[in-house]
Amino acid sequence: MRTLGVADFSDTELQRIFQQLLEHNQPASIQLATCETLARFDDPRVAVLLVARWPRMTPEVRGRIVSTLLSRTIWISALLDSVEAGRVSRNDVDPARIRLVADQADESLRARVVRLFPTRRSIGRESVVASYQTALELAGNVGNGKSVFAAACASCHRRKGVGKPIGPDLNDTARRSPESLLIEILDPNRQLKPPFQNYVLRTSDGRVLTGMIAEETANGIRLQQADGATIGVLRIQIESLQGTGISFMPDGLEKTISEQAMADLLAFLRL
């Protein structure tokens, strides 16, 4: 497949081959390798081809498509055009990645990125985070924090042998500041990563499923639902897949965790 990268992209037959290799019924490894090969062509039609296949792509492939589109300035503009037109959901693009690239571009491109990907802030969530600042000054008990983690977090997160590894990896929390951890616990949508958001999946037979992408295989994906159940969907069955921009992790933990319990939880996470 990589040898296709030495061909002439203006060849309509070559473009047709790439279209077939990006079809949703192809294994993810084929789609990923196709994106890698397409990145070698300095041609605006590459962006058109990739964006056209976006609705049926899974998060892993979308991530590679974004990386490809961010590798050339002309493709970045095409990606922003697609976001602006609604063909690509901004919830499926990591704002941090696109801002990082845009910082190296011209002023007009940076202005578009800032406008299309504003910093997410929820006034309601900010007030909750502010109200828990005193938890940062309290002495935390690691043992109690482990119990808080088991009750409130372990259904989706795993740390120190406790819980299920469905959500983001928490092995690095000991190196992170209590302030940043507090924000992520109480305002999970502020720095949301595309893989850990809720998705709406429509199947070719008319079903509408929601949940987080728990696993991707060569032939399909597994959707983790809020009630703990998982549903397998073959790639060939995916009609569309759209991110909601809402974290799979619910907000509202302040309703069940006191300030002292939060201090205990932070002590456990930073152990």
N, C-alpha and C positions, 0 to 999 in steps of 0.2 A: 504493500500500500504506500509506503513512504517513497517508493520510486516514482509515484505519480507527481511528486513535488518538482520533478525536473521537466515536466511537460509544459505546454503552453496553455494557460488558463482560458484564453480566448476560444479554445476548442470547445464547441458546444457539446460534443460527445463526452469530453472530460468533465464538464460541469454536470452532465446528467449522471455520470458515475458517482460523483461526489454527493449529489442529491440522494441517490439510492443508498449510499453508505451511511447517510445521516438519518435514514428512515427510523421511526420509533421502534420497529420490530427488530432492528439490528442490536446485537449485544453491545453493552456499554463500552467494552474494550475497542470495538470497531469504531464507534462514534468518537471516542477520545482520540484514537490514532488519526482519524480523519481530520479532526480539529488541528492536531499537531502538524499535519501535512499542509492544510490550508493556510496556516500561519506563515508559510514560506512564500506565498504569492502576494506581491504588492499590487493588489487589484481591488477596487471598490466593490466589485461584485461578490467578493468573499463575504463581506458583511451582510449583503442582501440575502445570500444563501443561508447563512447561519441564523439570522433573525427569522427567516421564513419557517425554520424548523423549531423555533423556540417553544411554542405552546405544548408540544408533546414530549419535550425533553425532561429528564429527571434532574434533580439538583446537582448531582456529580457532573453530568455532562454540561449543564448550564454554567457551572463554575469554570469549566474548561473553555466554553464559548466566550465567557466574559474575559478570561485571561487572553484569549486570542484577539478579541476585539480591542482590548486595551493595549495591545502591542504596537499598534500603528495609529497615528493621530487621525487619519482619515476615517478609520474604523471607529474610533472613539466618538467622533461626530455622528456617525451612523447609529451607534448604540444610543446616544442621547436623543437622536431623532426618533428612534423607536420607543424610547421611554416616554418622550413627550407626546407621541401619537397614541400611546396606550397599547402598542403591540408587545412591548416588554414591560412587565410590572416592575416598578422601582423596588418593590419588596423582595424581588429575587436577585437584586444586585447589592453586594456588600458596599455600603457607602464609603467605608474606610479605604477600600481598595481603589475605588474610582477617584476619590479625592487625592490619594497619594500620587496617582499618575497625572491627574489634572494639575497638580502643583508644579509639574515640570513643563506644562503646556503654556500657550499664550493666554492673555487676560480674558479674552472672549470665551474661551473654552472653560476656564476656571469659573467664570461667572455663571455659565450654564449649569455646571455641576452643582454649585452652591444653591442655585434656584431649584433644581430638580431633586436634590438630595439634601434638604435642610436638616440640621441637627434635631433629632427627635427629643422633645421634652414635653412631658405631661405635667401641667400645673398641679393637678391633683396628686400625682405621684411625687412631685418635688416637695410638696408640703408634708407628705408622709415621711419621706426621707429626712426632711429637716426635723420632724418631731422625734426621730429616733437617734439624733446625734448624741444624746446623753448616753446611749448604749455603748458608744465608743469610749466613754470614760469609766464605765463600770468594769470591775474585775470579773472575768468570765471563768466558769467552771467547765473544764473539758469533759468530764464525765456527764454532767447535765447536758452539755452541748451535743454530745453523741446521741443522747435520748431525743433531744429536739430534732436533730437531723433525721433520726430513724422515723419519727412521727410525721415530719413535715416535708422532707426532701428525698427520702430513700426510695420512693416509688419511681423516681426518674434519674436519680444521681447516685453514684457510688463513691465512697471514700473510706479508707481504712477498713476495707472488708465489709462495709455496711451499704446496702442498697443495690439498685440495678443501674447498669451503665447505659441508660437510654439517652439522657441529656448530655451536655458538654462534660468533658473530662475535668475532674476536680483535683487531679494530682498536683497541680501547680498552685493551689490556693494558699499554701504556706508562704509563698514568695510575694503574695499580693497584699496590698494595704487593706486594713479594716474598712477604710472609707469606700474603696472601690467595691469590695465585697458587699457592703451594706446597700449600695446603689443597685447592684445586680440582683440582690435578693428582693428588694422592695420595688424596683422599677425595671423589670426584666425586658421591657420593650425599648429601653433607651439605647442600648448598644446591641441590638438584635442581629445575630448571624443567620443568613438564609437557611442553612441546614436545620436550624432548631426552631423554625417558625411553623405554624400550622399551615397546611396546604389543603386546597380544595381540588380533588381529583374527579374528573368526569370520565366514565368508561364508555366504550363504544356501544354498549348495550343499554345506556341511559342511566346508570347508577351515578350518584353523587356521594363521594366519600370524603371525610375530613380527617386530618391527623398529621403527625410528623413523620418524615421519611426515616424509618428506623434502620432500613437495610436496602442496599442495592445489589443485585446480582446481574449476571449476564443476560438473564431472560426477563427479569421483572424487579419489582420493589415490594417492600413490606411497609405498610402504613400503620403506625402506632396510634391508636385512638385514645381519647381521654379516659375511657373506662378501663384501660389496661389491655384491651384486646388488640390483636394485630390482624391485618387483612392483607393477603398476598394478591398482587395484581400483575399480570403479565404485561410486558411492554407493548405488545401488539394490541392490548385491550385499552390502552390509555388514549383517550380522545383529547384531553387537555389537562394540564397541571398548573395551578396558579397559587403563588404564595399570598397569604393574607396580610403579611406584615405584623402579625400578632404572635408573640412568643407562645410556644407550647407550654411553657411554664406560666401558670396563672399568677396574676397579681392579687393582692389582698391578704398576704400572709400576716400582715400586722393585726388582723382580726383574731388570730390564734396564737401569736407569739408576742409576749410582753417584752419590754425593754431589757429586763434582766435575762430572759430566755434568748434574746438576740445576742446579748453579750456572751452568753454561754456558747451559742452556735458559732459565733465568730472565733471564739477560743478554740473550738474543735476544728474548724476549717483552717486555722492557722497553725495547727499543731505540726 
